[in-house]
C-alpha cells in the first residue's frame, strides 16, 4: 500500500517523470510531442518552490502524483504504468478529498480508463470542453463532499 505525502522540491525530477510516463501510457490517442511539451512546462513552471502536490510513495519510490492548480483544482493526476490498479490513484484522491469539499479535474473524453476511474471515485461530468492545443474533446468532472 502507498503512503501519501506532500511534494518536496527535491521530488521534482521523479514526480515529473511519473507524470510523463503516466500520461504517455494513458493517452495513446495524443502525440508524444504534446506530452513532452507539457512535461517541460510542468517541470519548469509548476513543480518549483511552493508547488502544491501530493505523492504516493511505496518502498521509498514515487509511484504517483496529484498536482493542484487553484484550490480544489486537480491539474494533473498520474500513476506510473507498473503501479496502476494498486490503489495509488485512489489514495491520492482520498487525500485530496480530505483537503477540499469540491474537486475539479479536466480529462480527455477519449481517456476511457481515466473517466471510468473518476466516476468510481464519485466524480460526475459537469461540462464538455475542447482542448485547442490537442484538438480533442475534454470533460470537466467534479466531486462534491455533500453529494
N, C-alpha and C positions, 0 to 999 in steps of 0.2 A: 504494500500500500504506500501511497505517496504522502510526503509531508508537504504542506503548503506553507510557504514563507514569502516575505516581501522581497522584492527585487533590490539588489545592491549594485552600485556602479561596477564592481568587479565581475558581475554576471553578464556584462554587456555582450561579449562575443558569443558565449554559449547560448544565451537567450535568443540572440539574433539568428544563430544557426538553427535552433529549434524552429523558429518562425519560418525561415526559408525552406527547410526540408519538409516541414509540415504542410506549408502552403503548396509547394510543388506537387506533393503527393495527393492532396485533397482537391486540387483544381486542374486536372489534366486537360480540361477544355480551354484553358488560358495559355498564352505563350509564355515560355520560361523567362524570356527577357522582361516581361511585365513584372514578374516576381523578383527578378534580380534588381530592377529599378526600385521597387518598393522596399526590398531588403536594404539597399544603400540608403534610402531616405530614413527608414526606421533606425538603422544603425547610427546615422549621422544626426538625426533630429529628435527622435523620440526616446531613445534609450540612454540619454545623458543623465547628468545630475538631476535629481528631483523627479525622475520618471516614476510613475505610479503603476506598478505592475506586481503581479503575484506569480510565483513559480511553483511548479510541482517538482519535487525532488525525491528521488529514490536511490538509495545506496550512494549518496553523495553526487549523483548525476542529475542535471536538469532534464526532465522528461517532458515538461510542458510549460507554457506561459500564457498569461492573460494580461494584456496591456489595456489600461484605462485611458480614454481620452478625457472628455469632460466628466464631471461627476455622474456615475451611473452609465456611462457610455463605454461599451467594450470596443476598443479599437482593433484588437487582434486577440484571437484565441487559437493556439496551436499546440499540437502534441506530436512528438516525433513518431514516424511511421511504425517503428517496432514497439511503441508504447501504447498504441491505440487499443481501445476496449479493455483497458486495465484500471479504469476509474480515475485517471488523472484529470481528464476534462471535466468530469462531474464534480470532482473535488475542488477544482479551480472555480467552477461556477457556484458551488455551495459556499465557498469563502466569499465570493463577490456578493452573493445574496445576503450574507451576514453583515455586509457593509452598507448596502443600499436597499431601499424599498422598491426601487424601479431600476431595471436594467434594459438598455437598448443595444442592439447589435445589427449590423448590416451584413447580409450573407448573400452570396450569389445564388440565384434561383436554381441554377443547374447543379449546385452542390447538394445533391440529394442526401448524402450521408450527414452533412452538417445540419441541414434543415431538420432532418428526422431527429437527430441528437438534440437540437434545441427544443423541438416540440416535446420530446420525452422529459426534458428538464423544465417544462412549464411555460416556455416562450410561445407567444402567439403572433401570427403575422399581423402587422398593423398597416403597412402600405407597401406598394410596389414602387421601385426606383429603377433608374437606368444609369449605369456607370459609363460615363462618356469616355474614360480612359481605355477601357477594355471593349466597350461596345456590347456589354452583356447586361441582362436584367438582374436586378437585385431585389431582395426583400428586407424591409426593416422589421425586425422581430422584437417583441417586448415581453418582459417578465415583470409582474407586479406582485408584491408580497401579499396584498389583500385579495388576490384573485382566487 
